[in-house]
Amino acid sequence: MTKSPVTLIVVKPRPVQIATADTHVVSWTPTTNYGSSREALTVSSPRRGEEALIYLRFPIGGLDITKNICITMYVLTSTYSGVSTLRFHPIIDAWEEMYVTWNTKPRLGDLVGYVSAEKIPKEKWVSFVSPPEVTRRLIKRDSLEVCLRALSETYFALSILTRETAYKPHLKPYT
């Protein structure tokens, strides 16, 4: 039996930060908390007067926030009509995953980024690249907190899987 040399490659581990909180709030059930839900939902339905928002919190320890990072999540469903965008907002006020409802939702900061709904696939992992100038606006103390908000002239709904599943939202370095 011939022995072959083995090449050793040393790879610097890339930190991945799993969401420490993820939930959604919905206008049509304003006192319900969805903190333990396996899915989080954002909806824009102006004709019906309905809206839902997704809140995500990630630790940032170990990540180089002076470089691009990816906010990565598993998009389960994405349905839209008309001009529709997924918008990213910083979260201003404190919030707790197991207590926040539509009636107690935190205020949002100004829009920091968006992507057209037509570019978002469903039933796939999707990464949104956050450049350092955007990342700095999303950081609150030792975590990155972002609200995902659907916006549409007619209808847009998007759902992601939460940390209560094997498909946990996470932050990772952009390469």
VENKAMO-V129720 format. One record per helix or strand of 3 or more residues. SS is the DSSP state (H for helix, E for strand). FROM is the first residue (numbers start at 1). LEN is the number of residues. If there is no record, write none. Layout:
# VENKAMO-V129720
ss = (SS & SS)
from = (FROM & FROM)
len = (LEN & LEN)
This chain:
# VENKAMO-V129720
ss = (E & H & E & E & E & E & H & E & H & E & H & E & E & E)
from = (16 & 27 & 39 & 50 & 69 & 84 & 102 & 108 & 117 & 124 & 132 & 143 & 155 & 170)
len = (11 & 3 & 7 & 10 & 13 & 8 & 3 & 9 & 3 & 7 & 7 & 10 & 7 & 4)
